[in-house]
Amino acid sequence: MLFNSYSFLIFFLAVLGVTRLLPARHRASFLLGASLLFYFSWIPAYLILLLFAICVNYGLVRLLAHEGHKRWAVSLSVVFPLALLAYYKYAAFLVATALSLAPLSPDGEAALPEILLPLGISFYTFQIVALNVDIYRGKIEPIKSFREYALFVCFFPQLIAGPILRGSQLLPQIHRGGEPTAERTRRGLWLITAGLAKKVLLADVLLSPFVDRVFAAPGFVSAPEHLLAVYSFAFQIYFDFSGYTDMARGLALLLGFELPLNFKEPYFSRNPAEFWRRWHITLSQWLRDYLYISLGGNRRGQSRTQVNLMLTMLLGGLWHGAAWNFVIWGGLHGVLLAAHRALPNASADESEEVGWRDVWKILLLFHAVCLLWIFFRAPDFASAMAVLGRLMTWDYSATWPVLQCLVIGLCVALHGIERLARVHLPALRESLGGIFGGAVEATVMGVVVALVILFGGSGGEFIYFQF
């Protein structure tokens, strides 16, 4: 059930209605059942894998409560979920890579294992690992309730594509059963509306068709079309993924749960480090806290810091997908981070405010990020090089698709409006007054929903579901 589908709407309204009627002490049990049903609706067989992972990891969490077992229990509690992820996500990739370096079998054919990737496994694996390590480090107490642990792993608003949560963020809320309020309901409805607009109207209707057409035949259309496809994909993946996150946060708010912000207008970043503080924030924080710092962080000199940055980004790229394109994408981002880190005053704090003097930095970084998105979007390395080759012909005399130019301009403007709304909307609503401000918000929500129904239907699958 996609968030942007009518079947999910029926499912969620039923869950919301029952949740609001139940006493707080019974909500966790009901939401756990609803979350398992939600996952069952995708591929029923993989519900067994999810339950297996939950049961085994809960047993390891209980062992972490005993001093005598902590060291080997934490090692096993990290290795086990990562081993499951490695098998389901990387087995075919590793076999294909090994076969490319070795002679073929006597019959001249090499069969690759066909393994269907379980939805959300990358996200819930990282969530499990973070919780286990935090318990070992003493940041949170070991969990005594299997029900609460299971709901932490499979809470359906964020199960499939995040945000990646920490135990300290969600477990106390689960213990309280969620706390629905009028303010959370208002914010939740607003976030769901914004997410629908981003996903269906922008990503699916205005951006995806043009991107798909160009990347289906890389190198065969004009250079202007290639350039606009690169810009279009940069905004497509942002609006698609941040739209999912907005909806996930909004759904959770309606149920009485706060989920963390996952995007902060990343294309207004002024340097690579700031970009990763604004793009997929919960993944960036996970990589920093559980990989980069574990490797030594910046505590062992400049050279080792650069190595740690590169390793972190290479593995971060591989997390996104089992293909060399993603490794290259992550590695090139690692190069950008390492180069930035080597600059004087690179670690100086930067304020939220962006001035005219920052425009050249924003434009430079935005174009670097867009070029790297080519490796993320292209189906293989040869296709990525074909796109880059067409861009580097410098033959931009062909006719530019005016409509797509206007769409990209609209995306830039909406990205700026999104930033202004995040910073200034609460104060604006307060100045407008409760009733009038609420009426304005309700009108905007109604218009967006009408446009989604009129032009977008239910939209397509989210891009990050494949990761």
TORKOLZA-908682 format. One record per residue (C-alpha): y, z, x; residue in three letters; residue number from 1. Coordinates in steps of 0.5 Angstrom, whole numbers. Each point is the difference from the previous one (the first is absolute). Last residue first. Example, Ala and Ser with C-alpha at 12.3 -4.5 7.8 and 13.67 -1.06 7.14 Angstrom:
+-------+-------+-------+-----+-----+
:    c2 :    c3 :    c1 : res :   n :
+-------+-------+-------+-----+-----+
:    -2 :    14 :    27 : SER :   2 :
:    -7 :     2 :    -2 : ALA :   1 :
+-------+-------+-------+-----+-----+
This chain:
+-------+-------+-------+-----+-----+
:    c2 :    c3 :    c1 : res :   n :
+-------+-------+-------+-----+-----+
:     2 :    -3 :    34 : PHE : 467 :
:    -2 :    -5 :    -6 : GLN : 466 :
:     4 :     4 :    -5 : PHE : 465 :
:     6 :    -1 :     4 : TYR : 464 :
:     2 :    -6 :    -3 : ILE : 463 :
:     0 :     2 :    -7 : PHE : 462 :
:    -4 :    -4 :    -5 : GLU : 461 :
:     4 :    -4 :    -4 : GLY : 460 :
:     5 :     0 :    -6 : GLY : 459 :
:    -1 :     3 :    -7 : SER : 458 :
:     4 :    -5 :    -4 : GLY : 457 :
:     6 :    -2 :     5 : GLY : 456 :
:     5 :    -4 :    -4 : PHE : 455 :
:     1 :     3 :    -7 : LEU : 454 :
:    -4 :     6 :     1 : ILE : 453 :
:     3 :     2 :     7 : VAL : 452 :
:     7 :    -2 :    -3 : LEU : 451 :
:    -1 :     5 :    -6 : ALA : 450 :
:    -2 :     5 :     5 : VAL : 449 :
:     6 :    -1 :     4 : VAL : 448 :
:     5 :     0 :    -6 : VAL : 447 :
:    -3 :     6 :    -3 : GLY : 446 :
:     1 :     4 :     6 : MET : 445 :
:     7 :    -2 :     1 : VAL : 444 :
:     2 :     2 :    -7 : THR : 443 :
:    -4 :     7 :     1 : ALA : 442 :
:     4 :     1 :     7 : GLU : 441 :
:     7 :    -1 :    -4 : VAL : 440 :
:    -2 :     4 :    -6 : ALA : 439 :
:    -2 :     6 :     5 : GLY : 438 :
:     7 :    -1 :     3 : GLY : 437 :
:     3 :     1 :    -6 : PHE : 436 :
:    -4 :     6 :    -3 : ILE : 435 :
:     0 :     4 :     7 : GLY : 434 :
:     7 :    -2 :     2 : GLY : 433 :
:     3 :    -6 :     4 : LEU : 432 :
:     2 :     4 :     6 : SER : 431 :
:    -7 :     3 :     0 : GLU : 430 :
:    -3 :    -7 :     0 : ARG : 429 :
:     4 :    -2 :     6 : LEU : 428 :
:    -2 :     6 :     4 : ALA : 427 :
:    -7 :    -1 :    -1 : PRO : 426 :
:     1 :    -8 :     1 : LEU : 425 :
:     4 :     1 :     7 : HIS : 424 :
:    -5 :     0 :     6 : VAL : 423 :
:    -6 :    -3 :    -3 : ARG : 422 :
:     4 :    -5 :    -5 : ALA : 421 :
:     4 :    -2 :     6 : LEU : 420 :
:    -6 :    -2 :     4 : ARG : 419 :
:    -4 :    -3 :    -6 : GLU : 418 :
:     7 :    -4 :     0 : ILE : 417 :
:    -1 :    -3 :     7 : GLY : 416 :
:    -7 :    -2 :    -1 : HIS : 415 :
:     2 :    -3 :    -7 : LEU : 414 :
:     6 :    -4 :     4 : ALA : 413 :
:    -5 :    -2 :     5 : VAL : 412 :
:    -5 :    -2 :    -5 : CYS : 411 :
:     5 :    -4 :    -4 : LEU : 410 :
:     2 :    -4 :     7 : GLY : 409 :
:    -8 :    -2 :     1 : ILE : 408 :
:     0 :    -2 :    -8 : VAL : 407 :
:     6 :    -5 :     1 : LEU : 406 :
:    -3 :    -3 :     7 : CYS : 405 :
:    -6 :    -1 :    -4 : GLN : 404 :
:     4 :    -4 :    -6 : LEU : 403 :
:     3 :    -4 :     5 : VAL : 402 :
:    -6 :    -2 :     4 : PRO : 401 :
:     3 :    -3 :     6 : TRP : 400 :
:     0 :    -8 :     1 : THR : 399 :
:    -2 :    -2 :     7 : ALA : 398 :
:     5 :     1 :     6 : SER : 397 :
:    -3 :     7 :     3 : TYR : 396 :
:    -4 :    -4 :     5 : ASP : 395 :
:     0 :     6 :     5 : TRP : 394 :
:    -8 :    -2 :     2 : THR : 393 :
:     0 :     8 :     1 : MET : 392 :
:    -2 :     1 :    -7 : LEU : 391 :
:    -5 :    -5 :    -1 : ARG : 390 :
:    -4 :     3 :     7 : GLY : 389 :
:     1 :     7 :    -3 : LEU : 388 :
:    -3 :    -2 :    -7 : VAL : 387 :
:    -6 :    -3 :     4 : ALA : 386 :
:    -1 :     6 :     5 : MET : 385 :
:    -1 :     4 :    -6 : ALA : 384 :
:    -5 :    -5 :    -3 : SER : 383 :
:    -4 :     0 :     6 : ALA : 382 :
:     0 :     8 :     1 : PHE : 381 :
:    -3 :     0 :    -7 : ASP : 380 :
:     2 :     1 :    -8 : PRO : 379 :
:     7 :     0 :     2 : ALA : 378 :
:     3 :     6 :    -4 : ARG : 377 :
:     0 :     6 :     6 : PHE : 376 :
:     1 :    -5 :     5 : PHE : 375 :
:     6 :    -3 :    -3 : ILE : 374 :
:     3 :     7 :    -1 : TRP : 373 :
:     2 :     0 :     7 : LEU : 372 :
:     5 :    -5 :    -1 : LEU : 371 :
:     3 :     4 :    -6 : CYS : 370 :
:     0 :     6 :     4 : VAL : 369 :
:     4 :    -3 :     6 : ALA : 368 :
:     5 :    -3 :    -5 : HIS : 367 :
:     1 :     7 :    -3 : PHE : 366 :
:     1 :     3 :     7 : LEU : 365 :
:     5 :    -5 :     2 : LEU : 364 :
:     4 :     0 :    -7 : LEU : 363 :
:     0 :     8 :     0 : ILE : 362 :
:     3 :     0 :     7 : LYS : 361 :
:     5 :    -5 :    -2 : TRP : 360 :
:     2 :     4 :    -6 : VAL : 359 :
:     1 :     7 :     3 : ASP : 358 :
:     7 :    -1 :     2 : ARG : 357 :
:     1 :    -1 :    -7 : TRP : 356 :
:    -2 :     7 :    -2 : GLY : 355 :
:    -6 :     3 :    -2 : VAL : 354 :
:    -1 :     7 :    -2 : GLU : 353 :
:    -6 :     4 :     0 : GLU : 352 :
:     1 :     3 :     6 : SER : 351 :
:    -3 :    -2 :     7 : GLU : 350 :
:    -3 :     5 :     5 : ASP : 349 :
:     0 :    -2 :     7 : ALA : 348 :
:    -7 :    -1 :     3 : SER : 347 :
:     2 :    -7 :     2 : ALA : 346 :
:     5 :     3 :     5 : ASN : 345 :
:    -1 :    -5 :     5 : PRO : 344 :
:    -5 :    -5 :    -1 : LEU : 343 :
:    -7 :     0 :     2 : ALA : 342 :
:    -2 :     3 :    -7 : ARG : 341 :
:     2 :    -7 :    -3 : HIS : 340 :
:    -4 :    -4 :     4 : ALA : 339 :
:    -6 :     5 :    -2 : ALA : 338 :
:     1 :    -1 :    -7 : LEU : 337 :
:     1 :    -7 :     0 : LEU : 336 :
:    -6 :    -1 :     4 : VAL : 335 :
:    -4 :     4 :    -5 : GLY : 334 :
:     2 :    -4 :    -5 : HIS : 333 :
:    -3 :    -6 :     4 : LEU : 332 :
:    -6 :     4 :     0 : GLY : 331 :
:     0 :     1 :    -7 : GLY : 330 :
:     0 :    -7 :    -2 : TRP : 329 :
:    -5 :    -2 :     5 : ILE : 328 :
:    -5 :     5 :    -2 : VAL : 327 :
:     2 :    -3 :    -7 : PHE : 326 :
:    -1 :    -7 :     2 : ASN : 325 :
:    -7 :     2 :     3 : TRP : 324 :
:    -3 :     2 :    -6 : ALA : 323 :
:    -3 :     6 :    -4 : ALA : 322 :
:     6 :     2 :    -4 : GLY : 321 :
:     6 :     5 :     0 : HIS : 320 :
:    -3 :     5 :     4 : TRP : 319 :
:    -1 :    -5 :     6 : LEU : 318 :
:     8 :     0 :     0 : GLY : 317 :
:     0 :     8 :     0 : GLY : 316 :
:    -5 :    -1 :     6 : LEU : 315 :
:     4 :    -4 :     4 : LEU : 314 :
:     7 :     4 :    -2 : MET : 313 :
:    -3 :     6 :     2 : THR : 312 :
:    -3 :    -3 :     7 : LEU : 311 :
:     7 :    -3 :     1 : MET : 310 :
:     4 :     6 :    -1 : LEU : 309 :
:    -5 :     4 :     4 : ASN : 308 :
:     0 :    -4 :     6 : VAL : 307 :
:     8 :     0 :     0 : GLN : 306 :
:     0 :     8 :     0 : THR : 305 :
:    -5 :    -1 :     6 : ARG : 304 :
:     5 :    -4 :     4 : SER : 303 :
:     6 :     5 :    -2 : GLN : 302 :
:    -3 :     6 :     1 : GLY : 301 :
:    -6 :     5 :    -2 : ARG : 300 :
:     3 :     3 :    -6 : ARG : 299 :
:     2 :    -6 :    -4 : ASN : 298 :
:    -6 :     0 :    -5 : GLY : 297 :
:    -6 :     3 :     3 : GLY : 296 :
:    -5 :    -4 :    -3 : LEU : 295 :
:    -1 :     5 :    -5 : SER : 294 :
:     8 :    -1 :    -1 : ILE : 293 :
:    -1 :    -7 :    -2 : TYR : 292 :
:    -6 :     0 :    -4 : LEU : 291 :
:     0 :     6 :    -5 : TYR : 290 :
:     8 :     1 :     0 : ASP : 289 :
:     3 :    -6 :     1 : ARG : 288 :
:    -6 :    -5 :    -3 : LEU : 287 :
:     1 :     5 :    -6 : TRP : 286 :
:     7 :     0 :     0 : GLN : 285 :
:     0 :    -8 :     0 : SER : 284 :
:    -5 :     0 :    -6 : LEU : 283 :
:     5 :     4 :    -4 : THR : 282 :
:     6 :    -3 :     1 : ILE : 281 :
:    -3 :    -7 :    -2 : HIS : 280 :
:     7 :    -3 :     3 : TRP : 279 :
:     6 :     4 :     1 : ARG : 278 :
:    -2 :     4 :     6 : ARG : 277 :
:    -4 :    -6 :     3 : TRP : 276 :
:     7 :    -4 :    -1 : PHE : 275 :
:     4 :     6 :     4 : GLU : 274 :
:    -5 :    -1 :     6 : ALA : 273 :
:     1 :    -7 :     0 : PRO : 272 :
:     8 :     0 :     0 : ASN : 271 :
:     5 :    -1 :    -5 : ARG : 270 :
:    -3 :     1 :    -6 : SER : 269 :
:     3 :    -3 :    -7 : PHE : 268 :
:    -7 :    -4 :    -1 : TYR : 267 :
:    -3 :     7 :    -1 : PRO : 266 :
:     3 :     2 :    -6 : GLU : 265 :
:    -3 :     7 :     0 : LYS : 264 :
:    -7 :    -1 :    -2 : PHE : 263 :
:    -6 :     5 :    -1 : ASN : 262 :
:     3 :     5 :    -4 : LEU : 261 :
:    -4 :     6 :    -1 : PRO : 260 :
:    -4 :     2 :    -6 : LEU : 259 :
:     2 :     5 :    -5 : GLU : 258 :
:    -5 :     2 :    -6 : PHE : 257 :
:     1 :     1 :    -7 : GLY : 256 :
:    -4 :    -5 :    -4 : LEU : 255 :
:     6 :    -4 :    -1 : LEU : 254 :
:     2 :     1 :     7 : LEU : 253 :
:    -6 :    -3 :     3 : ALA : 252 :
:     1 :    -6 :    -4 : LEU : 251 :
:     6 :    -1 :     3 : GLY : 250 :
:    -2 :     1 :     7 : ARG : 249 :
:    -6 :    -5 :    -1 : ALA : 248 :
:     5 :    -5 :    -3 : MET : 247 :
:     5 :     1 :     5 : ASP : 246 :
:    -5 :    -1 :     6 : THR : 245 :
:    -3 :    -6 :    -4 : TYR : 244 :
:     7 :    -3 :     0 : GLY : 243 :
:     1 :     2 :     8 : SER : 242 :
:    -6 :    -4 :     1 : PHE : 241 :
:     1 :    -6 :    -4 : ASP : 240 :
:     8 :     0 :     1 : PHE : 239 :
:    -1 :     1 :     8 : TYR : 238 :
:    -6 :    -5 :     0 : ILE : 237 :
:     4 :    -6 :    -4 : GLN : 236 :
:     7 :     2 :     4 : PHE : 235 :
:    -3 :    -2 :     7 : ALA : 234 :
:    -4 :    -5 :    -3 : PHE : 233 :
:     6 :    -4 :    -3 : SER : 232 :
:     3 :     1 :     7 : TYR : 231 :
:    -6 :    -4 :     3 : VAL : 230 :
:     0 :    -5 :    -6 : ALA : 229 :
:     7 :    -1 :     1 : LEU : 228 :
:    -1 :    -2 :     7 : LEU : 227 :
:    -6 :    -4 :    -1 : HIS : 226 :
:     4 :    -4 :    -6 : GLU : 225 :
:     6 :    -1 :     5 : PRO : 224 :
:    -5 :    -3 :     5 : ALA : 223 :
:    -3 :    -5 :    -4 : SER : 222 :
:    -7 :     0 :    -3 : VAL : 221 :
:    -7 :    -2 :     4 : PHE : 220 :
:     0 :     6 :     5 : GLY : 219 :
:    -3 :     5 :    -4 : PRO : 218 :
:    -4 :    -3 :    -6 : ALA : 217 :
:    -2 :     6 :    -5 : ALA : 216 :
:     6 :     4 :     4 : PHE : 215 :
:     5 :    -4 :    -3 : VAL : 214 :
:    -3 :     0 :    -8 : ARG : 213 :
:    -1 :     7 :     1 : ASP : 212 :
:     7 :     2 :     2 : VAL : 211 :
:     3 :    -4 :    -6 : PHE : 210 :
:    -5 :     3 :    -5 : PRO : 209 :
:     1 :     7 :     2 : SER : 208 :
:     7 :     1 :     0 : LEU : 207 :
:     4 :    -1 :    -7 : LEU : 206 :
:    -6 :     2 :    -5 : VAL : 205 :
:    -5 :     4 :     4 : ASP : 204 :
:     5 :     4 :     5 : ALA : 203 :
:     6 :     0 :    -4 : LEU : 202 :
:    -1 :     1 :    -7 : LEU : 201 :
:    -7 :     3 :     0 : VAL : 200 :
:     0 :     5 :     6 : LYS : 199 :
:     7 :     1 :     1 : LYS : 198 :
:     2 :     1 :    -8 : ALA : 197 :
:    -7 :     4 :    -1 : LEU : 196 :
:     2 :     5 :     5 : GLY : 195 :
:     7 :     1 :    -2 : ALA : 194 :
:    -3 :     1 :    -7 : THR : 193 :
:    -5 :     5 :     2 : ILE : 192 :
:     6 :     3 :     5 : LEU : 191 :
:     4 :     1 :    -6 : TRP : 190 :
:    -5 :     3 :    -5 : LEU : 189 :
:    -2 :     5 :     5 : GLY : 188 :
:     7 :     2 :     2 : ARG : 187 :
:     1 :     1 :    -8 : ARG : 186 :
:    -7 :     4 :     0 : THR : 185 :
:     1 :     4 :     6 : ARG : 184 :
:     7 :     2 :    -3 : GLU : 183 :
:    -3 :     2 :    -7 : ALA : 182 :
:    -5 :     4 :     3 : THR : 181 :
:    -8 :    -1 :     2 : PRO : 180 :
:    -3 :     6 :     5 : GLU : 179 :
:    -6 :    -2 :     3 : GLY : 178 :
:    -7 :     4 :    -1 : GLY : 177 :
:     3 :     6 :     4 : ARG : 176 :
:    -6 :    -1 :     5 : HIS : 175 :
:     1 :    -8 :     0 : ILE : 174 :
:     8 :     2 :     2 : GLN : 173 :
:    -2 :     4 :     6 : PRO : 172 :
:    -5 :    -5 :     2 : LEU : 171 :
:     5 :    -6 :     0 : LEU : 170 :
:     5 :     1 :     6 : GLN : 169 :
:    -4 :     5 :     4 : SER : 168 :
:    -6 :    -4 :     0 : GLY : 167 :
:     3 :    -6 :     3 : ARG : 166 :
:     1 :    -7 :    -4 : LEU : 165 :
:    -1 :    -7 :     2 : ILE : 164 :
:     5 :    -4 :    -5 : PRO : 163 :
:    -5 :    -3 :    -2 : GLY : 162 :
:    -3 :    -6 :    -1 : ALA : 161 :
:    -6 :     1 :    -5 : ILE : 160 :
:     0 :     7 :    -1 : LEU : 159 :
:     7 :     1 :    -1 : GLN : 158 :
:     1 :     1 :    -8 : PRO : 157 :
:    -8 :     1 :     0 : PHE : 156 :
:     0 :     7 :     3 : PHE : 155 :
:    -7 :    -2 :     4 : CYS : 154 :
:     1 :     5 :     7 : VAL : 153 :
:     4 :     6 :    -3 : PHE : 152 :
:    -4 :    -1 :    -6 : LEU : 151 :
:    -7 :     2 :     4 : ALA : 150 :
:     4 :     5 :     3 : TYR : 149 :
:     2 :     4 :    -6 : GLU : 148 :
:    -7 :    -1 :    -3 : ARG : 147 :
:    -3 :     3 :     6 : PHE : 146 :
:     4 :     6 :     0 : SER : 145 :
:     0 :     4 :     6 : LYS : 144 :
:     5 :    -4 :     4 : ILE : 143 :
:     1 :     2 :     8 : PRO : 142 :
:     7 :     3 :     1 : GLU : 141 :
:     5 :    -5 :     2 : ILE : 140 :
:     4 :    -1 :     7 : LYS : 139 :
:    -6 :     4 :     3 : GLY : 138 :
:    -1 :    -6 :     5 : ARG : 137 :
:    -7 :    -1 :    -3 : TYR : 136 :
:     2 :     0 :    -7 : ILE : 135 :
:     6 :    -5 :     2 : ASP : 134 :
:    -6 :    -4 :     4 : VAL : 133 :
:    -4 :     0 :    -6 : ASN : 132 :
:     6 :    -2 :    -5 : LEU : 131 :
:     2 :    -6 :     4 : ALA : 130 :
:    -7 :    -3 :     1 : VAL : 129 :
:    -1 :     0 :    -8 : ILE : 128 :
:     7 :    -3 :    -1 : GLN : 127 :
:    -2 :    -5 :     5 : PHE : 126 :
:    -7 :    -2 :    -3 : THR : 125 :
:     4 :     0 :    -7 : TYR : 124 :
:     4 :    -5 :     2 : PHE : 123 :
:    -4 :    -5 :     4 : SER : 122 :
:    -6 :     1 :    -5 : ILE : 121 :
:     5 :    -2 :    -6 : GLY : 120 :
:    -4 :    -5 :    -3 : LEU : 119 :
:    -7 :    -1 :     3 : PRO : 118 :
:    -1 :    -6 :     5 : LEU : 117 :
:    -5 :    -4 :    -2 : LEU : 116 :
:    -5 :    -1 :     6 : ILE : 115 :
:    -3 :    -7 :     1 : GLU : 114 :
:    -3 :     1 :     7 : PRO : 113 :
:     1 :    -7 :     4 : LEU : 112 :
:    -6 :    -5 :     1 : ALA : 111 :
:     0 :    -4 :     7 : ALA : 110 :
:    -2 :    -7 :     0 : GLU : 109 :
:    -3 :    -4 :     6 : GLY : 108 :
:    -7 :     1 :    -2 : ASP : 107 :
:    -2 :     3 :     7 : PRO : 106 :
:     6 :     6 :    -2 : SER : 105 :
:     7 :    -2 :     3 : LEU : 104 :
:     2 :     2 :     7 : PRO : 103 :
:     5 :     6 :     1 : ALA : 102 :
:     7 :     1 :     0 : LEU : 101 :
:     2 :    -3 :    -7 : SER : 100 :
:    -7 :     4 :    -3 : LEU :  99 :
:     4 :     7 :     3 : ALA :  98 :
:     6 :    -2 :    -4 : THR :  97 :
:    -4 :    -2 :    -6 : ALA :  96 :
:    -4 :     6 :     0 : VAL :  95 :
:     6 :     5 :     1 : LEU :  94 :
:     4 :    -4 :    -6 : PHE :  93 :
:    -6 :     1 :    -4 : ALA :  92 :
:    -1 :     7 :     1 : ALA :  91 :
:     8 :     2 :     0 : TYR :  90 :
:     1 :     2 :    -7 : LYS :  89 :
:    -6 :     3 :    -3 : TYR :  88 :
:    -3 :     3 :     6 : TYR :  87 :
:     6 :     2 :     3 : ALA :  86 :
:     3 :     4 :    -6 : LEU :  85 :
:    -7 :     3 :     0 : LEU :  84 :
:     1 :     2 :     7 : ALA :  83 :
:     7 :     2 :    -1 : LEU :  82 :
:    -3 :     5 :    -6 : PRO :  81 :
:    -5 :     3 :     5 : PHE :  80 :
:     4 :     0 :     6 : VAL :  79 :
:     5 :     5 :    -2 : VAL :  78 :
:    -4 :     5 :    -4 : SER :  77 :
:    -5 :     0 :     6 : LEU :  76 :
:     5 :     2 :     5 : SER :  75 :
:     3 :     5 :    -4 : VAL :  74 :
:    -7 :     3 :    -2 : ALA :  73 :
:    -1 :     0 :     8 : TRP :  72 :
:     6 :     4 :     2 : ARG :  71 :
:     0 :     4 :    -7 : LYS :  70 :
:    -7 :     3 :     0 : HIS :  69 :
:     0 :     7 :     3 : GLY :  68 :
:     7 :     1 :    -3 : GLU :  67 :
:    -2 :    -1 :    -7 : HIS :  66 :
:     5 :    -3 :    -5 : ALA :  65 :
:    -1 :    -7 :     3 : LEU :  64 :
:    -8 :     0 :    -3 : LEU :  63 :
:     3 :     0 :    -7 : ARG :  62 :
:     4 :    -7 :     2 : VAL :  61 :
:    -6 :    -3 :     3 : LEU :  60 :
:    -4 :     2 :    -7 : GLY :  59 :
:     6 :    -4 :    -4 : TYR :  58 :
:     0 :    -6 :     5 : ASN :  57 :
:    -7 :    -1 :    -2 : VAL :  56 :
:     1 :     1 :    -8 : CYS :  55 :
:     6 :    -4 :     0 : ILE :  54 :
:    -3 :    -6 :     5 : ALA :  53 :
:    -6 :     0 :    -5 : PHE :  52 :
:     5 :     0 :    -6 : LEU :  51 :
:     3 :    -6 :     3 : LEU :  50 :
:    -6 :    -4 :     2 : LEU :  49 :
:    -3 :     1 :    -7 : ILE :  48 :
:     7 :    -2 :    -4 : LEU :  47 :
:    -2 :    -6 :     5 : TYR :  46 :
:    -5 :    -3 :    -5 : ALA :  45 :
:     5 :     0 :    -6 : PRO :  44 :
:     4 :    -5 :     3 : ILE :  43 :
:     7 :     0 :    -3 : TRP :  42 :
:    -1 :     4 :    -7 : SER :  41 :
:    -3 :     6 :     4 : PHE :  40 :
:     6 :     1 :     4 : TYR :  39 :
:     4 :     2 :    -6 : PHE :  38 :
:    -6 :     4 :    -3 : LEU :  37 :
:     0 :     4 :     6 : LEU :  36 :
:     7 :     1 :    -1 : SER :  35 :
:     0 :     2 :    -7 : ALA :  34 :
:    -6 :     5 :     2 : GLY :  33 :
:     5 :     3 :     5 : LEU :  32 :
:     6 :     0 :    -5 : LEU :  31 :
:    -4 :     4 :    -5 : PHE :  30 :
:    -3 :     5 :     5 : SER :  29 :
:     7 :     1 :     3 : ALA :  28 :
:     3 :     1 :    -7 : ARG :  27 :
:    -4 :     6 :    -2 : HIS :  26 :
:     4 :     5 :     3 : ARG :  25 :
:     7 :    -3 :    -2 : ALA :  24 :
:    -2 :     1 :    -8 : PRO :  23 :
:    -2 :    -7 :    -2 : LEU :  22 :
:     5 :    -4 :    -5 : LEU :  21 :
:     4 :    -3 :     5 : ARG :  20 :
:    -6 :    -2 :     4 : THR :  19 :
:    -3 :    -3 :    -7 : VAL :  18 :
:     6 :    -5 :    -1 : GLY :  17 :
:     1 :    -2 :     7 : LEU :  16 :
:    -8 :    -2 :     1 : VAL :  15 :
:     1 :    -4 :    -7 : ALA :  14 :
:     6 :    -3 :     2 : LEU :  13 :
:    -3 :    -2 :     7 : PHE :  12 :
:    -6 :    -3 :    -3 : PHE :  11 :
:     4 :    -4 :    -5 : ILE :  10 :
:     5 :    -3 :     6 : LEU :   9 :
:    -6 :    -1 :     5 : PHE :   8 :
:    -3 :    -5 :    -5 : SER :   7 :
:     7 :    -3 :    -1 : TYR :   6 :
:     0 :    -2 :     7 : SER :   5 :
:     6 :     2 :     5 : ASN :   4 :
:    -3 :     6 :     3 : PHE :   3 :
:    -7 :    -4 :     1 : LEU :   2 :
:    -6 :     2 :    -3 : MET :   1 :
+-------+-------+-------+-----+-----+
